């Protein structure tokens, strides 16, 4: 093979990739635990977690073993057949949640697409064609398919792609009065992220979710919880609905679900699931043996009292140090979030500078995230070592100190 394929640089991205992303200037090539190394051998602490995906860090030996063991057996058979890893994972998920049935997909967007299609199909079968309206929250994010991007409440993602899908209403998050004013007999579903990740790590109030549940029941509408980012141990519970004590009719999961291997899932009850009869929905790769084997191994590790309690303990370490940094440099107004989904809200004088913090952190050997222009987001491995938390926060402080002097 020609040498032109041997050495890849960041400049190659601009030459051969579509320009819908703007990745950092360095290329990670190797990871272990919560440390990552780039092409030059520079080491970074990973507080980004692949955007809440790498739930057990990089190259976790249990996941590597599950993947390589399954890779030597069976990669793909399609949904013309079933397979053992998918059935094992489905059993584990239903045993651990309210759900009776699982539909596997490849991503969070596909899991949400399935949930929304199921909600409309369920309402159509029981109540007729007029009950199809969906209520979503302003500033929500549910994926990038044409359906989910319209359901998501951010025009910057949905504008410019032709006519919008009909029957979708957006209302303010955490506002029960707003919901009560628009929900009706035509509403087939209300979809909510218990924690809005992309819009700044905004937490729903318990009383709000309880009220939403009641309004859905009164109007025969399904309640969908999008737990793509908040689920699979991220909050210190397997799913955030368990933290709130409010049970949805449909739950979607992805990101951390595969510990870094692409997989999504829609969970629901038998009564609702029966409306997805044979041929009504499908996916080529969903439920493939490789993804399900890795996800099953991740679930066995994460859904334990030790790991889930550790998530809560690690949250406190992050929060106390971030608050200290915020006070010392005047950079954060407050810290919000739960478990290891944390948002550091920039103070008034720093508003709009999340990208500056992202870049400065990268220069100091730290990977973080943004959640809009005003929030620095942290979604590290659920088993990140305390030493890595300390070192990463030291690097963050150095980055912010340098920014204040520039």
C-alpha positions as CSV (number, residue, x, y, z in Angstrom):
1,X,0.0,0.0,0.0
2,X,1.2,3.5,-0.8
3,X,2.9,5.6,1.9
4,X,0.2,8.3,1.5
5,X,-2.1,6.1,3.6
6,X,0.4,5.5,6.3
7,X,0.6,9.0,7.9
8,X,-2.7,10.8,8.6
9,X,-2.9,14.3,10.0
10,X,-5.7,16.6,11.1
11,X,-5.4,18.4,7.8
12,X,-6.7,15.3,6.1
13,X,-10.0,15.8,7.7
14,X,-10.6,19.0,5.7
15,X,-9.6,17.2,2.5
16,X,-11.7,14.1,2.7
17,X,-14.5,14.5,5.3
18,X,-17.8,16.4,5.0
19,X,-17.5,19.7,6.8
20,X,-20.4,19.2,9.3
21,X,-17.9,18.7,12.2
22,X,-15.1,20.9,13.5
23,X,-12.9,18.5,15.5
24,X,-10.1,19.6,17.7
25,X,-6.7,20.1,16.3
26,X,-5.2,16.9,17.6
27,X,-6.1,13.3,16.8
28,X,-6.4,10.8,19.7
29,X,-5.0,7.4,18.8
30,X,-5.0,5.4,22.0
31,X,-6.8,5.3,25.3
32,X,-6.6,3.5,28.6
33,X,-8.9,4.1,31.5
34,X,-9.5,7.9,31.6
35,X,-6.2,8.8,29.8
36,X,-5.9,9.4,26.1
37,X,-2.8,9.8,23.9
38,X,-2.6,11.7,20.7
39,X,-0.4,11.2,17.6
40,X,2.5,13.1,19.2
41,X,2.4,10.9,22.3
42,X,0.9,13.7,24.4
43,X,-1.3,12.4,27.3
44,X,-4.7,13.9,28.1
45,X,-7.2,13.3,30.9
46,X,-10.6,12.5,29.5
47,X,-13.5,14.3,31.2
48,X,-15.6,14.1,27.9
49,X,-16.1,10.4,27.8
50,X,-17.0,10.5,24.1
51,X,-20.0,12.7,25.1
52,X,-21.2,10.4,27.9
53,X,-20.5,7.3,25.8
54,X,-17.3,5.7,27.3
55,X,-19.0,4.6,30.5
56,X,-16.1,2.4,31.6
57,X,-13.3,4.5,30.1
58,X,-11.1,3.3,27.3
59,X,-10.1,-0.3,26.6
60,X,-11.7,-1.6,29.7
61,X,-10.5,-5.3,29.9
62,X,-13.9,-6.7,30.5
63,X,-15.3,-5.0,27.5
64,X,-12.3,-5.9,25.4
65,X,-12.7,-9.5,26.4
66,X,-16.5,-9.5,25.6
67,X,-15.8,-8.0,22.2
68,X,-13.0,-10.2,21.1
69,X,-14.7,-13.4,22.4
70,X,-17.8,-12.6,20.5
71,X,-15.8,-11.5,17.4
72,X,-14.5,-15.1,17.2
73,X,-18.0,-16.5,17.2
74,X,-20.6,-14.5,15.3
75,X,-20.6,-10.9,14.1
76,X,-23.9,-10.5,12.2
77,X,-26.9,-12.6,11.2
78,X,-29.6,-9.9,10.6
79,X,-33.0,-9.8,12.2
80,X,-34.2,-12.7,10.0
81,X,-32.7,-14.6,12.9
82,X,-32.2,-13.8,16.6
83,X,-29.0,-14.2,18.5
84,X,-27.9,-15.1,22.1
85,X,-26.2,-11.9,23.1
86,X,-29.3,-9.8,22.1
87,X,-31.6,-12.0,24.1
88,X,-29.3,-12.0,27.1
89,X,-29.0,-8.2,27.1
90,X,-32.8,-7.8,26.6
91,X,-33.4,-10.0,29.7
92,X,-30.9,-8.0,31.7
93,X,-32.5,-4.7,30.8
94,X,-36.1,-5.9,31.4
95,X,-35.1,-7.4,34.8
96,X,-33.5,-4.1,35.8
97,X,-36.2,-1.7,34.7
98,X,-40.0,-1.2,34.4
99,X,-39.9,-2.6,30.8
100,X,-41.1,-5.9,29.4
101,X,-39.9,-5.5,25.9
102,X,-36.8,-4.1,24.1
103,X,-36.1,-2.9,20.6
104,X,-32.4,-2.6,19.7
105,X,-31.0,0.0,17.3
106,X,-27.6,1.5,16.6
107,X,-27.9,4.9,18.1
108,X,-29.9,7.2,20.3
109,X,-31.5,8.9,17.3
110,X,-32.7,5.5,16.1
111,X,-34.0,4.6,19.5
112,X,-36.0,7.8,19.7
113,X,-37.2,7.4,16.1
114,X,-38.6,4.0,17.2
115,X,-40.2,5.4,20.3
116,X,-41.9,8.2,18.4
117,X,-43.1,5.9,15.7
118,X,-44.4,3.5,18.3
119,X,-46.2,6.2,20.1
120,X,-48.0,7.3,17.0
121,X,-48.8,3.7,16.0
122,X,-50.2,2.9,19.4
123,X,-52.4,6.0,19.4
124,X,-53.5,5.3,15.8
125,X,-54.5,1.7,16.6
126,X,-56.4,2.6,19.8
127,X,-57.9,6.1,19.1
128,X,-57.7,6.7,15.3
129,X,-55.7,8.9,13.0
130,X,-56.4,12.2,14.7
131,X,-54.4,11.3,17.8
132,X,-50.9,11.9,16.5
133,X,-49.6,15.1,18.1
134,X,-46.3,15.1,20.0
135,X,-45.3,17.6,22.7
136,X,-41.6,18.2,23.2
137,X,-39.5,20.7,25.1
138,X,-37.8,23.9,23.9
139,X,-34.0,23.4,23.7
140,X,-34.4,19.6,23.8
141,X,-32.3,17.3,21.7
142,X,-33.4,13.9,20.5
143,X,-31.2,13.1,17.5
144,X,-30.4,14.0,13.9
145,X,-32.9,12.0,11.8
146,X,-35.5,14.2,10.1
147,X,-38.2,13.1,12.6
148,X,-36.1,13.5,15.7
149,X,-34.5,16.8,14.7
150,X,-38.0,18.2,14.3
151,X,-39.1,16.8,17.7
152,X,-36.0,18.4,19.2
153,X,-36.6,21.9,20.3
154,X,-33.7,23.7,18.6
155,X,-34.3,25.4,15.3
156,X,-30.6,25.6,14.5
157,X,-30.7,21.8,14.0
158,X,-34.0,21.6,12.1
159,X,-34.2,24.6,9.9
160,X,-33.2,24.4,6.3
161,X,-34.3,20.8,5.6
162,X,-37.6,21.5,3.9
163,X,-41.1,21.4,5.5
164,X,-41.3,20.5,9.1
165,X,-43.0,17.3,10.3
166,X,-46.5,18.2,11.4
167,X,-48.1,17.7,14.8
168,X,-45.1,18.7,17.0
169,X,-45.4,21.3,19.7
170,X,-42.6,22.8,21.7
171,X,-43.1,24.2,25.2
172,X,-40.7,25.4,28.0
173,X,-39.0,22.7,30.0
174,X,-39.9,22.4,33.7
175,X,-43.2,24.4,33.1
176,X,-46.2,22.3,34.0
177,X,-48.6,25.1,33.3
178,X,-47.4,25.3,29.7
179,X,-48.0,21.6,29.3
180,X,-51.4,21.7,30.8
181,X,-52.4,24.4,28.2
182,X,-51.4,22.4,25.1
183,X,-52.0,18.7,26.0
184,X,-55.2,17.4,24.6
185,X,-57.1,14.3,23.4
186,X,-55.0,14.7,20.2
187,X,-51.7,14.2,22.0
188,X,-50.2,10.8,21.5
189,X,-47.0,11.4,23.5
190,X,-44.9,13.8,25.6
191,X,-41.2,13.3,25.2
192,X,-38.8,14.6,27.8
193,X,-35.1,14.3,28.8
194,X,-35.2,14.1,32.6
195,X,-31.8,15.9,32.3
196,X,-31.4,18.1,29.2
197,X,-27.7,17.5,28.4
198,X,-27.1,19.4,25.1
199,X,-28.9,22.5,26.3
200,X,-26.8,23.0,29.4
201,X,-27.3,20.1,31.9
202,X,-30.8,21.2,33.0
203,X,-32.4,19.0,35.6
204,X,-36.2,18.4,35.7
205,X,-37.9,19.0,39.0
206,X,-39.4,15.9,40.6
207,X,-42.8,17.6,41.1
208,X,-42.7,18.6,37.4
209,X,-42.2,15.0,36.2
210,X,-44.9,13.8,38.6
211,X,-47.2,16.4,37.1
212,X,-46.3,15.4,33.5
213,X,-47.0,11.8,34.4
214,X,-50.5,12.7,35.7
215,X,-51.4,14.9,32.7
216,X,-50.3,12.1,30.3
217,X,-52.5,9.6,32.1
218,X,-55.5,12.1,32.1
219,X,-55.1,12.6,28.3
220,X,-54.3,9.0,27.4
221,X,-50.9,10.1,26.1
222,X,-47.7,8.1,26.4
223,X,-44.8,9.5,28.4
224,X,-41.4,9.0,26.7
225,X,-38.2,9.6,28.6
226,X,-35.2,10.2,26.5
227,X,-32.4,8.8,28.6
228,X,-29.8,8.7,25.9
229,X,-27.4,10.9,27.9
230,X,-28.8,10.5,31.5
231,X,-29.1,6.7,31.5
232,X,-27.1,3.6,32.1
233,X,-25.5,4.6,35.4
234,X,-24.8,8.3,34.6
235,X,-26.9,9.6,37.5
236,X,-25.9,7.1,40.1
237,X,-29.0,5.0,39.3
238,X,-29.2,2.7,36.3
239,X,-31.7,5.2,34.8
240,X,-32.7,8.7,35.9
241,X,-36.4,7.8,36.1
242,X,-35.4,5.6,39.1
243,X,-33.9,8.7,40.8
244,X,-37.1,10.7,40.3
245,X,-39.5,7.8,41.1
246,X,-41.5,8.6,37.9
247,X,-42.0,5.7,35.5
248,X,-42.4,6.4,31.7
249,X,-44.3,4.3,29.2
250,X,-41.3,4.2,26.9
251,X,-37.6,4.8,27.6
252,X,-34.8,5.3,25.2
253,X,-31.1,4.4,25.9
254,X,-27.8,4.6,24.0
255,X,-24.5,6.4,24.6
256,X,-23.2,4.7,27.8
257,X,-25.3,1.6,26.9
258,X,-22.5,0.1,24.8
259,X,-19.5,1.5,26.8
260,X,-18.2,2.9,23.5
261,X,-19.6,0.4,21.1
262,X,-22.5,1.7,19.0
263,X,-25.9,0.5,20.3
264,X,-29.3,2.0,21.1
265,X,-32.4,0.6,22.8
266,X,-36.1,1.4,23.2
267,X,-37.7,-0.1,26.3
268,X,-41.4,-0.4,26.9
269,X,-44.3,-2.5,28.2
270,X,-45.8,-5.5,26.6
271,X,-49.1,-3.7,26.2
272,X,-47.5,-0.9,24.1
273,X,-45.0,-3.1,22.3
274,X,-47.6,-5.3,20.7
275,X,-48.5,-2.4,18.4
276,X,-45.1,-2.9,16.7
277,X,-46.2,-6.0,14.8
278,X,-44.1,-7.9,12.3
279,X,-42.9,-5.6,9.5
280,X,-43.9,-2.3,11.2
281,X,-40.4,-1.2,12.0
282,X,-36.9,-2.6,11.7
283,X,-33.1,-2.1,11.4
284,X,-30.4,-4.0,9.6
285,X,-27.7,-3.8,12.3
286,X,-29.8,-3.3,15.5
287,X,-29.3,-6.0,18.0
288,X,-26.2,-7.4,16.4
289,X,-24.2,-9.9,18.5
290,X,-21.0,-7.7,18.8
291,X,-22.8,-4.7,20.2
292,X,-25.1,-6.7,22.5
293,X,-22.2,-8.8,23.9
294,X,-20.3,-5.6,24.8
295,X,-23.4,-3.9,26.3
296,X,-24.2,-6.9,28.4
297,X,-20.8,-7.0,29.9
298,X,-21.0,-3.2,30.6
299,X,-24.4,-3.7,32.3
300,X,-23.0,-6.4,34.5
301,X,-20.3,-4.1,35.7
302,X,-22.3,-0.8,36.0
303,X,-25.5,-2.1,37.6
304,X,-23.9,-2.8,41.0
305,X,-24.2,-0.9,44.2
306,X,-20.5,-0.3,44.3
307,X,-20.3,1.4,40.9
308,X,-23.5,3.4,41.3
309,X,-22.5,4.6,44.7
310,X,-19.1,5.5,43.3
311,X,-20.8,7.7,40.7
312,X,-22.4,9.8,43.4
313,X,-19.2,10.1,45.4
314,X,-17.2,11.2,42.4
315,X,-19.9,13.8,41.6
316,X,-19.1,15.4,45.0
317,X,-15.4,15.5,44.2
318,X,-16.1,17.3,40.9
319,X,-18.6,19.7,42.4
320,X,-16.6,20.9,45.4
321,X,-13.4,21.5,43.3
322,X,-15.3,23.2,40.4
323,X,-17.1,25.5,42.9
324,X,-13.7,26.4,44.4
325,X,-12.3,27.2,40.9
326,X,-15.4,29.2,40.2
327,X,-15.0,31.3,43.3
328,X,-11.2,31.8,42.9
329,X,-11.3,32.9,39.2
330,X,-14.9,34.2,39.0
331,X,-15.5,31.9,36.0
332,X,-18.5,29.8,37.1
333,X,-21.7,31.1,38.6
334,X,-22.8,27.7,39.7
335,X,-22.4,23.9,39.2
336,X,-25.4,21.8,38.3
337,X,-26.1,18.2,37.3
338,X,-26.3,14.9,39.0
339,X,-23.9,12.0,39.1
340,X,-21.3,12.2,36.4
341,X,-23.3,14.5,34.1
342,X,-22.1,17.9,35.3
343,X,-22.5,21.4,33.9
344,X,-20.3,24.3,35.1
345,X,-22.3,27.4,34.2
346,X,-20.2,30.4,33.1
347,X,-20.6,33.6,35.1
348,X,-21.9,36.8,33.5
349,X,-18.5,38.1,32.6
350,X,-17.5,34.8,31.0
351,X,-20.8,34.2,29.1
352,X,-20.3,32.9,25.5
353,X,-16.7,31.6,26.3
354,X,-17.3,27.9,26.7
355,X,-15.3,27.3,23.5
356,X,-12.4,29.2,24.9
357,X,-12.4,27.0,28.0
358,X,-12.6,23.9,25.8
359,X,-9.6,25.0,23.8
360,X,-7.6,26.1,26.8
361,X,-8.3,22.8,28.5
362,X,-7.1,20.9,25.5
363,X,-3.9,22.8,25.5
364,X,-3.3,21.8,29.1
365,X,-4.0,18.1,28.3
366,X,-7.7,17.9,29.3
367,X,-10.7,16.8,27.3
368,X,-13.9,18.5,28.3
369,X,-17.2,19.3,26.5
370,X,-19.5,22.3,25.8
371,X,-23.2,22.4,26.3
372,X,-24.0,25.5,24.4
373,X,-21.8,28.7,24.6
374,X,-22.3,29.2,28.3
375,X,-21.8,25.8,30.0
376,X,-18.7,23.6,30.3
377,X,-19.9,20.0,30.5
378,X,-18.2,17.0,32.1
379,X,-19.3,13.4,31.3
380,X,-16.3,11.2,32.2
381,X,-16.1,7.5,32.7
382,X,-18.3,6.2,35.6
383,X,-15.3,4.5,37.1
384,X,-12.8,7.3,36.6
385,X,-10.0,7.1,39.2
386,X,-10.0,9.7,42.0
387,X,-6.4,10.5,41.0
388,X,-7.5,11.3,37.4
389,X,-10.3,13.5,38.7
390,X,-7.7,15.5,40.8
391,X,-5.2,15.7,37.9
392,X,-7.8,16.7,35.4
393,X,-9.2,19.4,37.6
394,X,-5.6,20.7,38.2
395,X,-5.3,21.0,34.5
396,X,-8.6,22.8,34.2
397,X,-7.5,25.3,36.8
398,X,-4.3,25.9,35.0
399,X,-6.2,26.5,31.8
400,X,-8.6,28.9,33.4
401,X,-5.7,30.7,35.2
402,X,-4.1,31.2,31.8
403,X,-7.3,32.5,30.3
404,X,-7.7,35.1,33.0
405,X,-4.2,36.4,32.3
406,X,-4.7,36.6,28.5
